[in-house]
Amino acid sequence: MSAYDQTFGPLLVGTLFNTYLYGIVTHQFASYYRASFNDRLAVKCVVAFLLVLDTFHSVAVVYMAWVYMVTNHANPTVLQFSVWPYPFTPIGTAISAFVTHLFLGDSIYRLTHNKVLFGVIITMALLTFGLGMANGVKAWIIHMNAGMPRINSLAIPWLSMQVIVDMFSTVTLSIIFAREKTGMPTTDSVLRRLIRGAIQTGLFGSIFALGYLITFVLLPEANFYGMFAIPIGRIYSNTLLDTLLVREKLKMEMTHNMFEETSWMMGWIPTTKELRPPTSTPKSSTPCMTAWAL
């Protein structure tokens, strides 16, 4: 085995996979803006912010790979030091995760109007965000790759909390949507799509966070954790955008009014006078409408 297999190798794999995911996410960004959804300004700002963050981080990671593998190809000792995009990765991940958690928390609140549940999600999201930022700042200060195990006291609770928030939000949304099933093929098909979006939003982020945590704790001398750490921010963007873009398919399965009401219930589009919460809605009507009573 080459001396670089556990150092340059994982960094290269993480960079290539991140670039691949960025290509997918860029296509999703383009599809979102091309679809011209009548979304709330807050939703549009979230999408625009993630586009800027993903672009910045992806370019920075390619720069890091260039510094390690081209500029210093004959100087393996360069791996003793962290090029700035590496310690920035936890910061970028914490921001992406926080934005996604806020988005999911807002959707849950609009469906349930449960302030306690919303408060629990936001509190956990803020705690996770703070731990992630502290993790990145400390890694930046240490600067030496050999000293990274010193941040275990922050990395372990940060990544553990990230998995907990992901899974809690996913399970909550899935339960909300599952309770709305009516037995009508069209309505239940829409709900299955929404449940799938909720599950993949939390599941894929959790898988990469767990991979990041396990490899960081068990293999601190190698860079295997980079394979999970570098692309995890794109995972959050990909799943969140997929949740928004699923409406392109929902349009074909729902009437215009049902589509508008469902989009409003999810908090995607702004409130209008024509779209008010119904006082009583039969079980066979729009998906999620009975969530007002939860």
N, C-alpha and C positions, 0 to 999 in steps of 0.2 A: 504493500500500500504506500502510495506517495505521501510525502510529508505534508502535502497541500490538500489531501483528500478531506481532512476534517476542518480545514480552515478556509481556504479559498473556495473549495467545492460547494459547501452549503450556502455560502454567500452568493455564488454564481447561480445556483438553483433558485434561491429565493428571489434574486433580481430578475431572472428570466420569467419565473412564474408571476411575479408582480407585474412585469411588463405585459405579459399575456392577459392578465386580469384587467389591467388598465385599458387595453384595447377593447375588451368586452364592455367595460364601464363607459368608455368614451362613446361607443355605439349606443348604449342605453341613454346617455345624456342627450345625444343627437336625436334619438327617437322621442324622448320626452319633450324636447322643445319643438320638434316637428309636429307632434300630436296636438299642440296648442290647447292643452287642457286649461279650463277656466279655474285654476287652483288659487287658493288663498296666497297672499303675498308671502306669508311665513313659509309655506311649502316651497314656493319658488326660490326663496332665499336659501333654504336648506339645500336644495338641489344645486344652486349656483355655488354655494360655499363648498360643498363636497367636490364639485368639479375643480375648483381652484386648489383645494387641499390635495386631492388625488394627483393632479398634474404636478404640483410643486414637489410632492414627496416622490413620485415616480421618476422625475427628472433628477432629483437629488440622489436617489439610489443608484441610478445609472452612472452619475458622476462618481459616487463612492466606488463602484466596481471598476471604473476607469483608473482611479487613483491607486487602488490596490493591485490591479492586474495588468495595467499598461504602464503608467508612470513609474511604478515601483516593482515591475515584474522581476527585476534582478535583485530586489531588496526585501527578502521575506520578513525582515525584522519590523517592517512597517505594520505588520499585524499586531504588534505590541500596543499600538495606539488606535483609538477609535476616530475614524474620519467623521466629521460632524453629522452626516445623515444617519449614521448608526444610532447614536444616542437620541437623535430627534425622532426615531421610529416610535418609541413608547409614547412620546408626546403626540405625534400624529395619530397613533392608534387610539389614545385616550380621547382625543377630540372627536374622531370619527364615531367611536362607540357612544360617546356622550350625546352627540347629535341624533344618532339612531335611537338611543334609549328615550330621549325627549320626544321624538316622533312617535314611538310606540306608546309611551305614557300618555301623550295627548290623545291618541286614537282610543286607548282604553277609557280615558276619562269621558270622551265624547260619547262612547257607547254605553257607559254605565252610570255616569254622573256620580261616581263614588269618590268623594274627596279623600277618604282615608286610603283607599287603594292607590289613588294617584299620588298621594303624599309619600307612601311607602316606596313606590317606584322611583320618584324623583329624588328621595333621600338616598336610596341605594345608588342611583346614577351619579349623584353629586359626590358621594363617598368614593365610588370607583374612579371617577374623573380626577379627584384630588390625589388618590394613590398613584394613578397613572402619570400625572404631571410630576409628582414628587419623584417617581421612579426615573423618569427621563432626565430631570434636572440633576439628580444625584449621579446618574450614568455620565452625564455631560461633564460634571465636576471631576469625577474619577479619571476619565479620559483614557485610562489604561485598560485594555481588554482583560488582562490578568486580574484586575481588581473588581471585575463585574460581579463575582459571587458575593461581594459585600452588600449588594443591593437586594439579596434574597429576602431580607426582612420587609421590603416593600413590594418586590415582584410577586411573591407568593400570595399575600392578601389581595393585591391588585388584580391579578389574573383570576384568582378564585372568585372575587366579587364580580368580575366581568362575566364569568360563566353563570353565576347565580342570577344576575340581572337579566341576562339573555334568556335563560330558561324560564324564569319567573314570568317575564313578559310574554314569551311564546305560549306557555301553558295557559295563562290568563286569557289571551286573545283566542286561543283554540277553544277553550271552554265557552267563551261568549258566543262565538260563531256556531259551535256545535249545538248550543241550546236553542238556536234560531231555526234549526232544520224543520221544514214543514211537511216533507213527504212529496212536495211538488218538484218534478224533475228540473225545471228551469231554476227555481229558487235554490234548491239544494246543490245544483251544479255551480252556481255563483258562490255559495258558501264554501264549497270544497276548494275552490280557487283561493278564496280569502284565507282559509285554514292553511292551505299549502304555503301561501306567502308568509303567514305568521310563523309557521314551523321553520321554514328555511332561513328566515331572518335571524332566528336565535340559534338554530342548530349549527349552521356552518361557522358562525362566529365563535360558538362554544368549542367546536372541534379544533379550530386553529388556536384558540386561547389555551386549551388543554395541551395541545402539542407544544406550544411555546413554553408553558409552565413546566411540563415534564422534561423536555430537553434542556431547559435552562438550569433546572435543579440537579438533574442526573449527569449532564455532560457539560459542566461549566467551562471546561478547558477547550472544548471545540466550539464551532459556530453553528451547530445544527439548529439551535433555536432561531437563527436568522432565517431559515427556510419557512418558519411559521410567523415570525415577528414582522418581516418586511411586507408580505402581502395581506396581512389581516385587515388593514384599513380598507383595501379594495373589496374585501369580502363583505364588509358592512355596507359599502356603497352599492355593490352589486345587488344584494338582497333587498335593500330599501328601494332602489329604483325598480326592481322587478315587481315589488308590491304596488308601486304607482303605475307601472306600465301594464299591469294585468287588466286595467280598465279598457284597453284597446280591444281585448277579447270579450270583456263584459258587455261592451256596447252592442255586440252582435247577438247577445243572448237576452238582453233586457230591453224593455220599452224605454223611450227617452226619459219619461218621468221617473221610472224606477231607477234608472242609471243616475240621474241627477240627485235623487233622494239618498241613494246609497252612498254616493260620493260625498254628499253633505254630512251624512251621519258619521262617515269615517274622518271628517274634518279636513278633507282635501280641498273642497271648494268653499267660497265664502257664503255666509248666510244671506238669503234674499227674502223678500217679502212673500214670494211664491212658495218658499220652502220653509214651512214651520213644523215643529214637532207635532205629530198627530196626537189627538186626545185619546183616540181608541183606534187600533189598527187590527184587522183580522189576521189570524195566524198565516194566512196564505198570501199576504201582501209582501211588500218589499223586504229583502233581507235586512236584518239588524234593526228593524223599526221597533220591535218589542224591547230592544235594549234600553229604550227610554224608561222602562218600568223597573230595570234592574237596580 
